[in-house]
Amino acid sequence: MMKSSFFASASALCLGLVLALGVGSQANAAAKCIKGDRKAPYTIGWANIYSVPTWMKQTQGTIEAEVEALKKQGLVDKLVVTDAQGDANVQIQQIQSMIDSNVDAIILIAGSSTAPARVIADACAKGIAIINFDSLVDTDQVTAKVNTDSSQWGDQAAKFLIDAIGGKGKILILNGPAGVSVSDDRRKGADAELKAHPDVKVLAETNTPYNVAPAQEAVTSLLFANPDIDGILSLGGALSAGAVLALDKQGRDQVPITGENARQFLELWKDKGLKSWATMQPNWLGAFATYTAVQALEGKDVPAFVKIPLPVIDNSNIDEYLARAKDFPADGYIYSPYDEELFKKLLAQK
């Protein structure tokens, strides 16, 4: 998925992500679940909850690219990929199959925060490195969890929107699927700001998949029911693109809207001069999870939780993202660059 020129400029462009990260030394103590009896080259299992959304396809692309890089270093020999098609029970069965085939590491986006606990504990007990990112599990029987702060995401988005509408007005809230931890946590993160501004009235909110078409349909219905709105608190990029298109189709004026690094949303933002703010769940979390698993298997100590700083996209830097749009699918996400130096800095956090 990555272009060579994309990697070449990664260190410089990633600087904003790592300024706040301290660089420390890694101990050689074994990480959780690691027994020290597995030797390179390793077999990596990618337990995907579903592969249809473009975000997931791009994320898998970064995993595949990282596996290829690790193969060249003699550290990985095989990537096993499963797709639960959105079914948490199927995902559990697929993880069990990975355990039965004795993979060395499992990279996981969880379809349920609670359901996989037993099978994950079984994998950990067998010395399999488990790196859980994006949608997290409640159990601590994993080697590491990797994520941005979804609550902070919601808080920052709410602050921007409330300021953009002058601290009062009528808004819609667009959420991702209910029950998915990142979606629920983003929404919870917005609560404090909303409660602190009683003149901001939430007219309605909705939950849809992170895809443009269902979001546009949902927002169209909300606009018919609520013709007078001042802003949209959108907690996903495809959701934002759907909302902008829905307003356009009804001939309505655009309103301040938050969002994410979805290429279509960023292009609409620039084209229509929107008053917007966005952040991202970088697709390279998949690559980083893979790198982290191998580091743990190699005997390196890794943090139990790696917090990924939230990048901010606004009018000061949107052109930098759009300048790289050609490197990404039309319905994809323009994520920030990454390289091994960034990964080392993230693992060195204290």
DOMIVEX-657525 format. One record per residue: z negated, x, y of N, C-alpha, C in turn; residue in one letter. Coordinates in steps of 0.1 Angstrom, whole numbers, padded with zeros to 4 digits, always signed. Atoms other than C-alpha are relative to their C-alpha. Example, Ala and Ser with C-alpha at 12.3 -4.5 7.8 and 13.67 -1.06 7.14 Angstrom:
+0000+0009-0012-0078+0123-0045+0000+0009+0012A;+0000-0009-0011-0071+0137-0011-0008-0008+0011S;
//
This chain:
+0000+0008-0012+0000+0000+0000+0000+0009+0013M;+0002-0008-0012-0007+0029+0023+0012+0009+0002M;-0011-0009-0004+0020+0049+0042-0006+0014+0002K;+0005-0014-0001+0017+0087+0043-0004+0002+0015S;+0004-0002-0014+0017+0086+0081-0013-0008+0004S;+0012+0008-0002-0011+0060+0079-0012+0009-0003F;+0011-0009+0004-0033+0085+0061-0001+0011+0010F;+0000-0012-0008-0023+0113+0084-0009-0002+0012A;+0007+0002-0012-0039+0097+0114-0014-0007-0003S;+0012+0007+0004-0069+0082+0095-0012+0005+0006A;+0013-0006-0005-0096+0107+0106-0002-0004+0014S;+0002+0003-0015-0089+0102+0143-0002-0015+0002A;+0001+0014-0003-0085+0064+0142-0013-0006-0006L;+0012+0005+0006-0116+0060+0120-0013+0004+0008C;+0011-0006-0007-0138+0078+0145-0010-0011+0005L;+0008+0010-0005-0150+0046+0161-0009-0007-0010G;+0008+0006+0011-0163+0034+0127-0012+0008-0003L;+0010-0009+0006-0184+0064+0120-0009+0006+0010V;+0009-0007-0010-0200+0074+0153-0014-0002-0002L;+0014+0003+0002-0232+0057+0144-0006+0005-0013A;+0004-0004+0013-0234+0073+0110-0006+0014+0000L;+0006-0014+0001-0257+0102+0104+0006+0007-0013G;-0006-0007+0011-0244+0129+0081-0012+0008-0007V;+0011-0006+0007-0270+0139+0055+0005+0007-0013G;-0004-0006+0012-0269+0159+0023-0003-0009-0012S;+0002+0009+0012-0266+0141-0011-0007+0008-0010Q;+0007-0006+0011-0290+0149-0038+0008-0002-0013A;-0007+0001+0012-0279+0154-0073-0006-0009-0010N;+0007+0009+0009-0302+0128-0087+0010-0011-0005A;-0008+0011+0005-0286+0101-0109-0002-0013+0008A;+0001+0013-0006-0278+0068-0093-0004-0010-0010A;+0004+0011+0009-0289+0035-0107+0011-0003-0010K;-0009+0003+0011-0273+0026-0141+0007+0012-0006C;-0007-0012+0004-0261+0061-0145-0009+0008-0010I;+0008-0008+0010-0273+0080-0177+0004+0014-0001K;-0004-0014+0001-0253+0111-0173+0008+0004-0013G;-0006-0003+0013-0236+0108-0207+0015-0004+0000D;-0014+0003-0001-0201+0098-0194+0007+0011+0007R;-0007-0012-0005-0175+0124-0187+0014-0004+0005K;-0013+0002-0006-0143+0124-0166+0010+0005-0011A;-0005+0010-0009-0116+0112-0167-0006-0014-0004P;+0007+0013+0002-0131+0077-0163+0010-0012-0001Y;-0007+0013+0000-0119+0042-0170-0007-0009+0010T;+0006+0009-0011-0124+0019-0140+0004-0014-0003I;-0003+0014+0001-0126-0019-0144-0001-0007+0013G;+0000+0007-0012-0117-0041-0115-0001-0015-0004W;+0003+0014+0003-0133-0076-0120+0003-0008+0012A;-0005+0008-0012-0113-0096-0095-0004-0015-0002N;+0003+0015+0002-0125-0132-0089+0012-0008+0002I;-0014+0007+0000-0090-0143-0078+0009+0009+0008Y;-0010-0010-0006-0058-0125-0068+0010-0007+0009S;-0010+0007-0008-0039-0152-0049+0000+0004+0015V;-0001-0003-0014-0050-0146-0013+0005+0014+0003P;-0005-0013-0004-0032-0118+0005-0010+0010+0002T;+0011-0010-0002-0065-0102+0014-0003+0006-0013W;+0004-0006+0014-0073-0098-0023+0011+0009-0005M;-0011-0009+0004-0038-0084-0030+0000+0013+0007K;+0001-0012-0008-0042-0059-0002-0012+0009-0005Q;+0011-0007+0004-0076-0050-0014+0002+0007-0014T;-0003-0006+0013-0064-0044-0050+0010+0012+0003Q;-0009-0011-0003-0037-0022-0034-0007+0012+0003G;+0008-0012-0004-0063+0001-0019-0007+0005-0013T;+0006-0004+0012-0081+0002-0053+0010+0008-0008I;-0010-0007+0008-0049+0012-0071+0004+0013+0007E;-0003-0013-0007-0041+0038-0044-0011+0010-0002A;+0011-0009+0002-0076+0053-0048+0000+0005-0014E;+0000-0005+0014-0073+0054-0086+0011+0010-0002V;-0010-0010+0001-0040+0073-0082-0004+0013+0005E;+0005-0012-0006-0057+0098-0059-0010+0007-0009A;+0011-0005+0009-0086+0102-0084+0006+0005-0013L;-0007-0005+0012-0061+0106-0113+0005+0014+0003K;-0005-0013-0003-0046+0136-0095-0011+0011+0000K;+0011-0009+0000-0081+0151-0093-0006+0001-0014Q;+0005-0001+0013-0086+0146-0130-0013-0008-0003G;+0012+0007+0000-0114+0121-0124+0001-0014-0007L;-0003+0014+0006-0098+0088-0136+0012+0001-0008V;-0012+0000+0008-0074+0081-0163+0006-0014-0002D;-0005+0013+0003-0071+0043-0164-0007-0010+0009K;+0005+0011-0007-0076+0011-0143+0003-0013-0008L;-0001+0013+0007-0083-0022-0161-0002-0011+0010V;+0001+0011-0010-0077-0053-0140-0001-0013-0006V;+0001+0014+0005-0088-0088-0147+0001-0010+0012T;-0001+0010-0011-0083-0120-0126-0006-0013-0006D;+0007+0012+0005-0108-0149-0131+0006-0013+0006A;-0006+0011-0006-0086-0172-0110-0010-0010+0006Q;+0010+0008-0007-0116-0184-0090-0011-0006-0009G;+0009+0006+0010-0137-0193-0121-0011+0010-0003D;+0010-0010+0002-0171-0175-0121-0004+0002-0015A;+0003-0001+0014-0176-0183-0158+0010+0009-0007N;-0011-0008+0005-0143-0167-0166-0002+0015+0004V;+0003-0013-0004-0153-0137-0146-0011+0007-0008Q;+0011-0005+0008-0185-0133-0166+0006+0004-0014I;-0006-0004+0013-0164-0133-0198+0008+0012+0001Q;-0008-0012-0002-0141-0107-0184-0008+0012+0002Q;+0009-0011-0001-0169-0085-0174-0006+0004-0014I;+0005-0003+0013-0183-0088-0209+0010+0007-0009Q;-0011-0007+0007-0149-0078-0223+0001+0015+0005S;+0000-0014-0005-0151-0047-0201-0011+0008-0006M;+0011-0006+0006-0185-0039-0214+0003+0004-0015I;-0003-0002+0014-0173-0043-0250+0010+0011-0002D;-0010-0010+0002-0144-0020-0244-0005+0014+0006S;+0006-0012-0005-0168+0005-0228+0006+0007+0012N;-0005-0006-0012-0153+0010-0194-0011+0008+0006V;+0010-0008-0006-0171+0036-0173-0006-0005+0013D;+0004+0006-0013-0173+0016-0141+0006-0014+0002A;-0005+0014-0003-0169-0020-0129-0001-0002+0015I;-0001+0003-0014-0158-0028-0094+0001-0015+0001I;+0002+0014+0001-0168-0063-0086-0001-0007+0014L;+0002+0010-0010-0163-0091-0060-0004-0012-0008I;+0005+0010+0008-0185-0118-0074+0004-0014+0004A;-0003+0014-0002-0175-0154-0078-0012-0009+0002G;+0012+0006-0001-0211-0164-0079-0011+0010+0003S;+0011-0010-0003-0242-0147-0064-0010+0001-0011S;+0011+0001+0010-0264-0157-0094+0005+0000-0014T;-0005+0002+0014-0243-0165-0125+0002+0013-0008A;-0003-0012+0008-0233-0129-0135-0012+0009-0002P;+0012-0009+0001-0269-0115-0134-0002+0006-0014A;+0003-0005+0013-0273-0112-0171+0010+0010-0005R;-0010-0009+0005-0240-0096-0179+0001+0012+0008V;+0000-0012-0008-0243-0072-0150-0012+0008-0004I;+0012-0008+0005-0278-0062-0162+0003+0007-0013A;-0004-0006+0012-0263-0056-0196+0009+0012+0002D;-0008-0011-0004-0236-0034-0181-0008+0012+0005A;+0009-0011-0006-0262-0014-0161-0007+0007-0011C;+0008-0006+0010-0283-0009-0192+0008+0009-0009A;-0009-0008+0008-0253+0006-0210+0006+0012+0008K;-0004-0012-0007-0248+0032-0183+0013-0001+0007G;-0012+0002-0008-0218+0016-0166-0003-0001+0015I;+0001+0001-0015-0215+0022-0129+0005-0013+0005A;-0005+0013-0005-0213-0012-0111-0001+0001+0015I;+0000+0001-0014-0202-0013-0075+0005-0014+0005I;-0002+0013-0004-0204-0047-0059+0003-0001+0015N;-0003+0001-0014-0186-0054-0026+0005-0013+0004F;-0004+0012-0006-0177-0082-0003-0009-0012-0003D;+0009+0011+0004-0192-0112-0021-0010+0005-0010S;+0010-0008+0007-0225-0099-0034-0008-0009-0010L;+0009+0006+0009-0248-0107-0063-0014+0001+0004V;+0014-0001-0004-0285-0114-0060-0007+0011-0008D;+0007-0010+0008-0295-0090-0088+0001+0014+0006T;+0000-0015-0004-0304-0053-0080+0005+0009-0012D;-0004-0008+0011-0291-0042-0114+0014+0005+0001Q;-0013-0006-0003-0261-0025-0099-0002+0014+0006V;+0001-0013-0006-0254+0010-0088+0000+0000+0015T;-0001+0001-0014-0245+0001-0053+0006-0013+0004A;-0007+0011-0007-0236-0028-0030+0006+0005+0013K;-0007-0005-0011-0211-0023-0003+0005-0012+0009V;-0005+0012-0008-0205-0047+0026-0002+0003+0015N;+0003+0001-0014-0203-0053+0063-0012-0009+0001T;+0011+0009-0003-0231-0073+0079+0006-0014+0004D;-0007+0013-0002-0217-0109+0076-0008-0008+0011S;+0008+0007-0010-0246-0123+0096+0002+0006+0014S;-0003-0006-0012-0239-0098+0124+0014-0005+0005Q;-0013+0005-0003-0203-0109+0123-0001-0014+0007W;+0001+0014-0006-0212-0146+0129-0007+0001+0014G;+0007-0001-0013-0236-0136+0157+0009+0005+0011D;-0009-0006-0010-0211-0114+0175+0011-0010+0004Q;-0010+0010-0003-0184-0141+0172-0005-0011+0009A;+0006+0011-0008-0207-0168+0186-0003+0005+0014A;+0003-0005-0014-0218-0146+0215+0013+0001+0008K;-0013+0000-0008-0181-0140+0225+0004-0013+0004F;-0006+0013-0003-0171-0176+0222-0009-0007+0011L;+0008+0007-0009-0201-0189+0241+0002+0005+0014I;-0003-0006-0013-0195-0164+0269+0013-0004+0005D;-0014+0004-0004-0158-0173+0269+0001-0014+0006A;+0000+0014-0005-0165-0210+0275-0010-0002+0011I;+0009+0002-0011-0191-0203+0302-0014-0006-0004G;+0013+0005+0004-0221-0212+0281-0002-0015-0003G;+0001+0015+0003-0213-0249+0277+0014-0005-0004K;-0013+0006+0004-0186-0270+0261+0000-0005-0014G;-0001+0006+0014-0174-0286+0229+0009+0009-0008K;-0007-0009+0009-0164-0265+0200+0002-0005-0014I;-0001+0002+0015-0151-0266+0164-0004+0013-0007L;+0003-0011+0008-0163-0243+0137+0008+0000-0012I;-0009-0002+0012-0140-0230+0110-0007+0010-0009L;+0006-0009+0010-0156-0216+0079+0009+0002-0012N;-0006-0002+0013-0143-0201+0046-0006-0009-0010G;+0005+0009+0010-0151-0217+0013-0015+0000-0001P;+0014+0002+0001-0186-0231+0009-0005+0007-0013A;+0006-0007+0012-0208-0211-0016+0004+0014-0002G;-0003-0014+0000-0191-0178-0010-0009+0007+0010V;+0011-0006-0008-0217-0154+0003+0005+0004+0014S;-0004-0005-0013-0196-0138+0031+0002-0012+0010V;-0002+0011-0008-0186-0172+0044-0013-0007+0005S;+0013+0006-0004-0221-0187+0043-0008+0009+0009D;+0008-0009-0008-0236-0156+0058+0005+0001+0014D;-0006+0000-0013-0212-0155+0087-0004-0012+0008R;+0004+0012-0007-0220-0191+0095-0015+0000+0004R;+0014-0001-0003-0257-0185+0093-0003+0009+0012K;+0001-0010-0011-0253-0155+0116+0002-0006+0014G;-0003+0006-0013-0240-0178+0144-0011-0009+0004A;+0010+0011-0003-0270-0202+0143-0009+0003+0012D;+0009-0003-0010-0293-0183+0166+0006-0002+0014A;-0007+0001-0012-0268-0181+0194+0003-0015+0004E;-0004+0014-0002-0257-0217+0190-0013-0008+0004L;+0013+0007-0004-0294-0229+0191-0005+0004+0013K;+0004-0005-0013-0300-0208+0222+0008-0006+0011A;-0009+0005-0010-0272-0226+0240+0002-0015-0003H;-0001+0015+0003-0279-0264+0237+0012-0007+0007P;-0011+0006-0007-0250-0271+0261+0013+0002-0007D;-0012-0002+0008-0226-0259+0235-0001-0010-0012V;+0001+0011+0010-0219-0289+0213+0010+0002-0011K;-0009-0001+0012-0205-0285+0178+0005-0014-0004V;-0006+0013+0003-0181-0314+0174+0002-0003-0015L;-0003+0001+0014-0172-0307+0138+0002+0014-0006A;-0004-0013+0006-0168-0279+0113+0005-0003-0014E;-0007+0002+0013-0149-0274+0081-0001+0012-0009T;-0001-0011+0009-0147-0252+0050+0014-0001-0007N;-0013+0000+0007-0113-0242+0037+0002+0014-0006T;-0004-0013+0005-0098-0214+0017+0005+0009+0011P;-0005-0009-0010-0089-0183+0037+0015+0002+0000Y;-0014+0000-0001-0053-0193+0040+0005-0009+0012N;-0005+0007-0013-0032-0205+0070+0002-0015-0003V;-0004+0013+0002-0018-0237+0055-0012-0010-0001A;+0011+0010+0000-0051-0255+0045-0008+0000+0013P;+0007+0000-0012-0067-0243+0077+0007-0008+0011A;-0008+0008-0009-0039-0257+0098-0001-0015-0002Q;+0002+0014+0003-0042-0290+0080-0013-0005+0004E;+0013+0005-0003-0079-0292+0084-0002-0001+0015A;+0002+0000-0014-0078-0283+0121+0008-0011+0007V;-0008+0012-0005-0050-0309+0127-0008-0012-0001T;+0008+0011+0002-0073-0335+0113-0012+0000+0010S;+0011-0001-0009-0102-0323+0134+0004-0003+0015L;-0005+0002-0014-0081-0323+0166+0003-0015+0002L;-0003+0014-0002-0070-0359+0160-0014-0008+0003F;+0013+0007-0002-0107-0369+0157-0008+0005+0012A;+0007-0005-0011-0118-0347+0185+0010+0006+0010N;-0011-0005-0008-0091-0345+0212-0005+0009+0012P;+0004-0008-0011-0113-0328+0238-0009+0012-0005D;+0008-0012+0004-0124-0292+0228+0002+0011+0010I;+0000-0011-0010-0132-0261+0248+0001+0013-0007D;-0001-0013+0007-0133-0234+0221-0001-0002-0015G;+0000+0001+0014-0130-0227+0184-0007+0013-0006I;+0007-0011+0006-0155-0205+0165+0005+0001-0014L;-0006-0002+0013-0134-0193+0136-0005+0012-0006S;+0006-0011+0007-0149-0171+0110+0008+0006-0011L;-0009-0005+0009-0118-0160+0093+0014+0001+0006G;-0013-0002-0007-0084-0146+0104+0011-0010-0003G;-0010+0010+0003-0061-0170+0085-0004-0013+0006A;+0005+0012-0006-0083-0198+0097+0004-0001+0015L;-0003-0001-0014-0077-0187+0133+0015-0003+0002S;-0015+0002-0001-0039-0185+0128+0003-0015-0002A;-0002+0014+0003-0040-0220+0113-0004-0009+0012G;+0004+0008-0012-0059-0233+0143+0009+0001+0012A;-0009-0002-0011-0036-0218+0168+0013-0008-0002V;-0012+0008+0003-0006-0233+0150-0002-0015+0001L;+0003+0014-0001-0023-0267+0148+0000-0004+0015A;+0000+0004-0014-0029-0267+0186+0014+0000+0005L;-0014+0000-0005+0007-0257+0192+0008-0012-0005D;-0007+0011+0006+0021-0284+0169-0003-0013+0008K;+0004+0012-0008+0002-0310+0189+0003+0001+0015Q;-0003-0002-0014+0013-0296+0222-0012+0002+0008G;+0013-0002-0007-0023-0288+0231-0001+0014+0006R;+0003-0013-0006-0034-0260+0254-0009+0008-0010D;+0008-0009+0008-0048-0230+0235-0014+0001+0007Q;+0014-0001-0005-0086-0225+0239-0005+0014-0006V;+0006-0012+0005-0108-0194+0234-0003-0001-0015P;+0002+0001+0014-0110-0186+0197-0004+0014-0005I;+0003-0013+0007-0126-0159+0175+0008+0001-0012T;-0008-0002+0012-0110-0145+0144-0002+0013-0007G;+0000-0011+0009-0102-0117+0121+0013+0007+0001E;-0011-0009-0002-0076-0090+0117+0012-0004-0008N;-0012+0005+0007-0050-0112+0100+0012+0003+0010A;-0011-0003-0008-0016-0100+0112+0006-0012+0008R;-0006+0012-0007-0003-0135+0120-0009-0004+0012Q;+0009+0004-0011-0034-0142+0141+0001+0010+0012F;-0001-0010-0010-0032-0109+0160+0014-0001+0008L;-0013+0002-0006+0005-0115+0167+0001-0013+0009E;+0001+0012-0008-0001-0151+0179-0009+0003+0012L;+0009-0004-0011-0030-0137+0201+0008+0007+0011W;-0007-0007-0010-0007-0113+0218+0012-0008+0006K;-0012+0008-0004+0023-0136+0220-0004-0011+0010D;+0004+0012-0008+0003-0165+0236-0011+0004+0010K;+0010-0004-0009-0022-0144+0256-0013-0006-0002G;+0013+0007+0003-0052-0159+0239-0012+0008+0005L;+0013-0006-0004-0087-0153+0250-0008+0001-0014K;+0004-0001+0013-0099-0139+0217-0008+0013-0003S;+0008-0011+0005-0122-0115+0198+0002-0001-0015W;-0001+0000+0014-0119-0104+0162-0007+0012-0006A;+0005-0012+0008-0135-0081+0136+0007-0001-0014T;-0007+0000+0013-0127-0074+0100-0009+0003-0012M;+0005-0004+0013-0137-0071+0064+0010+0010-0006Q;-0011-0009+0004-0117-0039+0057+0004-0001-0014P;-0005+0000+0014-0095-0041+0026-0004+0013-0007N;+0004-0012+0007-0104-0005+0019-0014+0001-0005W;+0013+0001+0007-0138-0016+0008+0002+0002-0015L;-0003-0001+0014-0121-0018-0026+0002+0015-0004G;-0002-0015+0002-0110+0019-0024-0013+0007+0001A;+0013-0006-0001-0144+0029-0012-0009-0003-0012F;+0008+0003+0012-0161+0011-0041+0004+0008-0011A;-0005-0008+0011-0139+0029-0065-0004+0015+0001T;+0004-0014-0003-0146+0063-0049-0015+0001-0003Y;+0015-0001+0002-0184+0055-0049-0003+0000-0015T;+0003+0000+0014-0183+0046-0086+0002+0014-0007A;-0002-0013+0006-0168+0079-0095-0010+0011+0005V;+0010-0009-0005-0192+0098-0073-0013-0001-0008Q;+0012+0003+0008-0221+0081-0091+0002+0006-0014A;-0002-0005+0013-0206+0089-0125+0000+0015-0001L;+0000-0014-0001-0202+0125-0114-0014+0006+0003E;+0014-0005-0002-0240+0127-0109-0005+0000+0014G;+0004+0000-0014-0241+0122-0072-0009-0012+0003K;+0009+0012-0004-0269+0100-0057+0008-0008+0010D;-0006+0009-0010-0255+0070-0038-0010-0010+0005V;+0009+0010-0005-0273+0046-0016+0001-0014-0008P;+0000+0013+0007-0283+0012-0032+0009-0010+0008A;-0008+0009-0009-0266-0005-0002+0007+0009+0010F;-0008-0007-0010-0238+0009+0020+0005-0010+0010V;-0004+0009-0011-0235-0009+0053+0013+0006+0007K;-0012-0004-0007-0200-0007+0067+0000-0006+0014I;+0000+0005-0013-0199-0009+0105+0011-0010+0003P;-0010+0010-0004-0180-0039+0120+0009+0006+0011L;-0008-0003-0011-0150-0028+0140+0002-0012+0009P;-0003+0011-0009-0142-0049+0171+0014+0001+0005V;-0014+0000-0006-0107-0059+0181-0001-0010+0012I;-0001+0008-0012-0102-0071+0216+0012+0004+0008D;-0012-0003-0008-0077-0068+0244+0002+0014+0003N;+0000-0014-0003-0086-0032+0249+0007+0008-0012S;-0006-0008+0011-0073-0021+0214+0009-0008-0009N;-0009+0008+0008-0052-0050+0200+0014+0007-0002I;-0013-0006+0001-0020-0031+0207+0000+0012-0010D;+0001-0011+0010-0032-0002+0185+0002-0006-0014E;-0002+0006+0012-0034-0026+0156+0014-0005-0002Y;-0014+0005+0001-0001-0043+0163+0010+0011-0001L;-0009-0011+0002+0016-0010+0165+0002+0004-0014A;+0000-0003+0014+0009-0006+0128+0004-0012-0008R;-0002+0013+0007+0019-0042+0119+0011+0002-0011A;-0011-0001+0009+0051-0031+0101-0005+0006-0014K;+0005-0006+0012+0029-0013+0075-0007-0011-0009D;+0008+0010+0007+0013-0046+0064+0009-0013-0002F;-0008+0012+0003+0026-0079+0049-0001-0010+0012P;+0000+0010-0011+0035-0107+0074-0012-0009-0001A;+0012+0009+0002+0007-0128+0059-0012+0008-0003D;+0011-0009+0004-0016-0098+0055-0010+0003+0011G;+0010-0005-0009-0044-0080+0073+0003+0014+0005Y;-0002-0014-0005-0040-0050+0096-0013+0006+0001I;+0014-0006+0001-0070-0031+0085+0000+0014+0006Y;+0001-0013-0006-0083+0001+0100+0003+0011-0011S;-0003-0011+0010-0073+0035+0084-0012+0005-0007P;+0011-0006+0008-0094+0053+0059+0004+0013-0006Y;-0003-0012+0007-0096+0086+0042-0013+0005-0007D;+0012-0005+0008-0120+0106+0019-0011+0005+0009E;+0011-0005-0009-0138+0121+0049-0008-0012+0005E;+0007+0012-0004-0147+0086+0061-0010-0005-0011L;+0009+0004+0011-0160+0077+0026-0012+0009-0002F;+0011-0010+0001-0181+0109+0025-0011-0003+0011K;+0010+0003-0010-0197+0100+0058-0007-0013-0002K;+0007+0013+0003-0204+0064+0047-0011+0002-0011L;+0009-0003+0011-0221+0077+0015-0012+0008+0005L;+0011-0009-0005-0242+0101+0036-0009-0007+0009A;+0009+0008-0009-0258+0073+0056-0015+0000-0005Q;+0014+0001+0003-0296+0073+0056-0007-0012+0006K;
//
